[in-house]
Amino acid sequence: MPPAARTLLTLTVLGAVLVVAAWSGWSILTSPMPDAGESPTCVETPVRPGEELRVAQVTVTVLNAGRRSGLANRTLTGLVDQGFHRGGSGNAGAGVEVSNAQIWTDDPDSPAVALVAARIPGVRIVPRDATQFAGVVLVVGNGFAGLRPGPPSVPVRKDTTICAPPLG
């Protein structure tokens, strides 16, 4: 094969490889991302009498029922700094009136509730369905003065289920 024909054949093959690579790259670049699914904020986990429940095992969500902007997020950050797992934060919604702080729970005797309540002076524990939120639900209002230190763990006295951080 003459050198000119070999050069033309090489350039043609390289051009075809370049077109295929460009087309493949563009297809990958413009295709939608695969849905990895949302990982849960917490997982329902049973705890038994005689165990110690530690703050790291408790997920907390904080809602702002006051007029102070960012209060829920600052409070949640303070709880995370004390070792709790971050659930979520946001506004409590229209019509919710809380003067200081409330914990909304369907299990007022939960050791997870006790760990959170120990850090909030004057908190009221309110029996209420808050299952649409992750973990222990703390609602803070305009009179909320802040957090105090609390115990690192509490003993579990009855079979219960908590919303613990997912493993892994």
Helices and strands as residue ranges (DSSP letters): H 3-30, E 43-47, E 52-54, G 55-57, E 59-64, H 71-81, E 85-91, E 101-105, H 111-117, E 124-127, E 136-140, E 153-155, E 160-164
